[in-house]
Amino acid sequence: MTMWDGLLSGLSVALQPAVLIYSLFGVFLGTLVGVLPGIGAMAAISLLLPLTYYISAEAALVMLAGVYYGAQYGGAVASILLRLPGTPQSAITTLDGYPMARQGRAGIALFTAMVSSFAGSILGIIVLVVLAGWLAGLATRFGAAEYAAMMVLGLVAASTVGSGRPAKSMAMVVLGLILGCVGTDVNSGAQRFTFGQTQLMDGINLVALAMGLFGVAEVIGNIRSADSHGRPRRIGLRELVPSRADLRQMPGPILRGTALGSFFGALPGTGSTISSFLSYALERRVSRRPERFGQGAVEGVAGPESANNAASITAFVPTLTLGIPGDPIMALMLGALVIHGIQPGPMMLDARPEMFWGLVISFGIGNLFLLILNLPLIGMWVSILRIPFRWLYPAIIVFVCLGVYSVRGATFDIVMVAGIGAIGYLLTLAKFSPALLLLGFVLGPMIETNLRRALLISRGDPMVFLERPIACGFVLVTAALILMAVVKALRHTRQPA
Amino acid sequence: MPGTFSRSLAAIATATLMTGAAAAQDWPTGPVHVIVGFPAGSSPDTIARLIAEPLAERLGQPVVVENKPGAGGVIGVQQMLAGRAGHTFGATINGPLTTSPRLVPDVSYNVAEDIAPVALVATSPLVLAVAADAEADDLEGFLELARGGDLAYGSVGQGSGAHLTAELFANAAGIEMLHVPFQSYAEVTTSIMGREIDAGFMAPSAAMPQVEAGQMKMLGVTSTEPFPQVPDVPVMAGTAGLPEDFRAELWNAFIAPAATDPAVIDRLNTEINEILEDPQVQERLLSMGWQAAPGTTEELAARIADDTEVWGAVIDQIEAN
């Protein structure tokens, strides 16, 4: 079966009325849970899973996938308007999206996020169709050594994300790395920093950390200044349209973000949170005026939002073509297929081509739905800001608690989010960047596990990082980056003298 | 007056039996909660839901499956014990009842004292999987390779079924292999296919897709009988010098807090066993890689005790090294 036959058979599946309706329902629900802080795709898909027993496998998967990528759209909304990331993936969008909103450019920021999300998704679908075979091969070519080297590069490259002083940035990354150590050590099985709490054995809950650092901390911060906030006035459709200058700044970040997102999405275990952080770091690096970042740069919204959407599309590559889920949500979708007696894997493209292509085409349709759904809604989202704080913030706290609880049904995590929120507030007061803490937290455990695994497999020989060509490439680029930073720092110190 | 004493004892016993029987007849008086220590969509969750649905019909009350994932299923058991006995039950894999108390510090329960076995639901063996282009074509070839060089195998974590099974196997076969812990079968699979590690004991359903695609092969299965999902894979026991009784199985079971009325447990055991007789349920289980395994509560209790001993010995061995 050629690709075109496949696409045709996929069309016949994706255009079935029932499948279309489930797709629409999925993306709508996805947007909604994405907007609500803390409640993410994971919780929604878990709740929908029992329902999928009663509908066809195609409709089930199309719906669940819609929730998954729909949440990426919604996640940006609260990040931009309230500095509360709807999902951990969109935490980075707060850095420039929120300043834009404060400058009265909330509509434009939302427009940018939506269009970048759409472009990232559509380009991601094209990448998926054209490069599915190559992307599937990536998963087996990347061993522990490659992952470790790549994540170190990511950490070094992204540690410029914060706009504060380098020492403060370093401190946050290191704190993130330390928090990432909490839980069972994969290699030895030892318990680290769990203090006798079985709830800490699987580590600190990422959603609790992100919601505490950004969401709760922001709410606490606003209690002090609630009255001084000017309420945004109603925004007309015309004010959503970005200026020519804004538009000109978008294509580059979108293309780079899509490339990063497509790559990381296809690698099991990495994914949309990491790709959105790295996209932000990349944009800052390639920008001619990096000082604009953190002050409301359009690129700081466009890049990460296209990256996390592209990643959410290509994440289906290892899941469907290898039967290897890249993250817990993908594992959940794999479970949904297994319930229907379909075993995703290398045989799926041959055995159920209409399923695979039907899903791919439904991505396109679903994203079109999302764009049509979301653009007119921007005005409504912005009007959320007109809700008095005394109503809005208690509601947000309720949603955060619900969302954090929904991850694994643990009241312990609600206590955690409150504590992390208090710490997060203190960090903001002292002008530390919580984004960097989150970055260290996400990358740290991956670096550690893969570094130790690579050395275990090589029987302790560190040359493994130089002997394997892909790993060696990452090591060289990392070295070059560090060298550049050192040279730059030396020049700076020489100038005053 | 021994006569009076035994008579009154008999009276008390009859009274207790009667109230017990009466309570069991009314049971359940409200929704029945089944706590699963794994996330939605995982195999223990899917199995629990597969049973919960017909169970709700039979009991005439809703059966609510609640996911309390964490600590390899231990949190699920702890949450079950915090619930109302009689209306709160647990669905769990073998780990939290057999090896976790040894491996996980801070386990707050004692299996023998706090937990009443209800019914075994399904069992699954593990298969020894290697890359399709691996030099060994059968178990003997694999052992020869293992004796010749240092092979590395992957598992889904320290103390996981995959890890302990591999150590039990290595011990029985008199070989030594390097253990590389991963977090999921997905990671183990990619690592084997990328020829980073040599082998892994895996759930048959986790290995099947790659085997069908000609990217992996299965050299043996750890059950004592051929497993229906992979009927062509030879049984390990008795081959290549392994003992006749070599067996390693994962299982899923329903459990209850020890305070649960025995009559209620009997009723639940009967219902679950009847559900497991349904060919459709058996087929669904098999498609996920599990074989229905109905039995008495005593048989489940014996299995818990046996496995605790077998795996305890393996853990002793690992700790000694």
Boltz contact constraints between the chains, C-beta under 6 A:
constraints:
  - contact:
      token1: [A, 46]
      token2: [B, 40]
      max_distance: 6.0
  - contact:
      token1: [A, 49]
      token2: [B, 40]
      max_distance: 6.0
  - contact:
      token1: [A, 49]
      token2: [B, 41]
      max_distance: 6.0
  - contact:
      token1: [A, 139]
      token2: [B, 190]
      max_distance: 6.0
  - contact:
      token1: [A, 140]
      token2: [B, 190]
      max_distance: 6.0
  - contact:
      token1: [A, 140]
      token2: [B, 193]
      max_distance: 6.0
  - contact:
      token1: [A, 140]
      token2: [B, 194]
      max_distance: 6.0
  - contact:
      token1: [A, 143]
      token2: [B, 194]
      max_distance: 6.0
  - contact:
      token1: [A, 143]
      token2: [B, 196]
      max_distance: 6.0
  - contact:
      token1: [A, 186]
      token2: [B, 181]
      max_distance: 6.0
  - contact:
      token1: [A, 187]
      token2: [B, 181]
      max_distance: 6.0
  - contact:
      token1: [A, 189]
      token2: [B, 158]
      max_distance: 6.0
  - contact:
      token1: [A, 189]
      token2: [B, 159]
      max_distance: 6.0
  - contact:
      token1: [A, 191]
      token2: [B, 105]
      max_distance: 6.0
  - contact:
      token1: [A, 196]
      token2: [B, 106]
      max_distance: 6.0
  - contact:
      token1: [A, 198]
      token2: [B, 71]
      max_distance: 6.0
  - contact:
      token1: [A, 198]
      token2: [B, 74]
      max_distance: 6.0
  - contact:
      token1: [A, 198]
      token2: [B, 75]
      max_distance: 6.0
  - contact:
      token1: [A, 198]
      token2: [B, 106]
      max_distance: 6.0
  - contact:
      token1: [A, 201]
      token2: [B, 71]
      max_distance: 6.0
  - contact:
      token1: [A, 202]
      token2: [B, 70]
      max_distance: 6.0
  - contact:
      token1: [A, 323]
      token2: [B, 209]
      max_distance: 6.0
  - contact:
      token1: [A, 324]
      token2: [B, 186]
      max_distance: 6.0
  - contact:
      token1: [A, 324]
      token2: [B, 190]
      max_distance: 6.0
  - contact:
      token1: [A, 325]
      token2: [B, 186]
      max_distance: 6.0
  - contact:
      token1: [A, 332]
      token2: [B, 41]
      max_distance: 6.0
  - contact:
      token1: [A, 335]
      token2: [B, 41]
      max_distance: 6.0
  - contact:
      token1: [A, 338]
      token2: [B, 288]
      max_distance: 6.0
  - contact:
      token1: [A, 341]
      token2: [B, 287]
      max_distance: 6.0
  - contact:
      token1: [A, 343]
      token2: [B, 209]
      max_distance: 6.0
  - contact:
      token1: [A, 345]
      token2: [B, 209]
      max_distance: 6.0
  - contact:
      token1: [A, 346]
      token2: [B, 213]
      max_distance: 6.0
  - contact:
      token1: [A, 347]
      token2: [B, 212]
      max_distance: 6.0
  - contact:
      token1: [A, 347]
      token2: [B, 213]
      max_distance: 6.0
  - contact:
      token1: [A, 408]
      token2: [B, 69]
      max_distance: 6.0
  - contact:
      token1: [A, 409]
      token2: [B, 67]
      max_distance: 6.0
  - contact:
      token1: [A, 409]
      token2: [B, 68]
      max_distance: 6.0
  - contact:
      token1: [A, 456]
      token2: [B, 180]
      max_distance: 6.0
  - contact:
      token1: [A, 457]
      token2: [B, 152]
      max_distance: 6.0
  - contact:
      token1: [A, 457]
      token2: [B, 180]
      max_distance: 6.0
  - contact:
      token1: [A, 457]
      token2: [B, 196]
      max_distance: 6.0
